[in-house]
Amino acid sequence: MKPFEYNDKGSMAIISKYNAVVDLPKFSFKGFIAWLTWLFIHIIPLVGFGSKVRLAFDWLRLFITNNPSIRLILYPKRNTDK
């Protein structure tokens, strides 16, 4: 069996609208270009052209409407009655 070998592809994060950071093994950049890179990289692995287009239009709709509810993280209510 071939031993495991880790391949670091880098890290990316969106900081705000129009602003992100990209840290790849050979170079790093930030700002608007990093933000576009983040969007593009997350569309590439989707299967099928229709899925890619649908996600791009969903992101565009959310971008235009500036709906903050998409950024909420909600947890189910815990039952404390015991």
N, C-alpha and C positions, 0 to 999 in steps of 0.2 A: 504494500500500500504506500502511495506517495505521501510524504509528510505535508502537513498543512502549511501554507505560506500565505501570510496576510498581504493584501494589496491595498494600500491606502489610496482611496480615490479623492480624498479631500473632504472639506466641510463647507456647508453653505447655510446661511440664515437670513431671513427677511427681518429687518429691523423696523421698518415702517413703510408707508406707501412711497414708492420710488427709491427706497434705500435698502441695500442688502450688503452682505459681505460674502466673499467667495475666497476660500483658502484651499488652493490646489497644491499638489506636491511640488510643482515647478514655479508657481507664481501665485500672487494674491491680488485682489482688487476689491473695490467697494463702490457704492453709489448706485446710480441708475443702471449702468451696464451690468453690474452684479445682480440687480433686481431682475432685469430681463433674462439674464443667464439662469437664475433660479427658476423662473417660470418655464423657460424652454427645456431645461434639464428634467423637470418634473412631468412634462408632457411626453417626452421621447419614449419612455418604457411602456406607455399604454398600448394595448393591442387594438388594432383597427383604426382606420382614419376617422370614422364616425365618432369614436370615443374621444379622440384627440380634439376634434372640432367642437364637440359638445362641451368638453371641459374648458376649452378656450373661451367659448361664448358664455359659459357660466361665470368664469372669472371676470370677463368683460362686464357682464351685467352687475356683478357684485362690486366691481371697481367703480362703475358709473353711479350706482345708487348709494355707494358708501354705507352699506348696511353693516352696522357694528355687531349684529347678532351672530354673524358667521364666525367671529373671533371669540365667542363665549365658550368656556369649558364648563359644562354642567355635569354634576354628579347626581345619581339617584338619591332621593331622600332616605335616610336611615330610619329604621323603626327602632325607637328607644324604649318602647313599652315591653317590659319583660317581667 
